[in-house]
Amino acid sequence: MLDLVADARRSGDVTGLGAATPYTRYMNIAPENSTGELLTRMRYDPKLIGNIMLPALHGGTIGALLEAAAIFQVLWEIETIAVPKIITITVDYLRSGRPVDTLARAVLTKQGRRVVNVAVEAWQDDRSRPIASANAHFLVSPRDE
Amino acid sequence: MSDKPDRKIFEQAFSDAIPQNKALGLEVVEVARGRGVLRLPWKRELVGNPETGVIHGGAITTMLDACCGMAVATMLKTPQPFATLDLRIDYVRPATKGEAVIAEAECYRITSNVAFTRAFAHHGDPSDPIAAASGTFMLATKGSARNKEPLIKSGDGKSGDGKAGGA
């Protein structure tokens, strides 16, 4: 996985990182940076639905997207010698997720020597109306102290 | 007093009405008043770190959300939708490659608007958890979810105290 990150840094193209783990591939979760900022997209698929009546995305899948976006951001910004390990994540659900693509943007709020705090937000068509936000802590092992 | 008919309704609704639960491969292990137990068999597609074979946190998150939600559903008077308000997950230790994950949730308090839950995920020994969760849920209709006549009746012979044991 870290090899893929190094490749992405060299080429400037992050889209291949989604295939780095079987789970993100299965969930159609992948980063993109065509607009200059690193975003993570979860492509809509009927299997993501958690409520067929509304219909709405399963809250867990939105949590998974937020977590994946946070990991991609940590991998992108910090040169680590091991894949960052998630310690905690707290997700606030703000609106129900409609059956369309969902995007997420993560920001490192604080980077310590061992722990990184990441804030993430997810939205669908309108970025000013987020459907969920999260805060997560990761254990990291940065290259050269 | 048997919980079998109730349990069937839950199992059916759980995977028929919730495609993501079915896609992940979540199985209902136990349903009792205020309590839900799920099982997630290890699958290659759910791996988050190809080097270790450990299941991605996202799959555990979905499982714990579903499990807490099921515990809420057992407290409702009539079936009605509800939405996750917030969910916190502590990843205590990595899951083991190839092993199924068990999640046990309890809905320990329900008011006219909000349901409060907590859950643990483990590999069979609840005292050695993989993850811990606490989640709150917003009920669709105010006041419609009093636990006087819940869908699931207590006294089914199983541990309804929300503590470990099931699985």
Interface residues (C-beta under 8 A of the other chain):
Chain A: M1 A20 T21 P22 Y23 T24 R25 Y26 M27 I29 P46 K47 L48 I49 G50 N51 I52 M53 L54 A56 L57 H58 G59 G60 T61 G63 A64 L65 E67 A68 V83 K85 I86 I87 T88 I89 T90 V91 D92 Y93 S96
Chain B: A17 I18 P19 Q20 N21 K22 A23 R44 E45 L46 V47 G48 N49 P50 E51 I55 H56 G57 G58 A59 T61 T62 M63 L64 D65 A66 G69 P81 A83 T84 L85 D86 L87 R88 I89 D90 Y91 P94
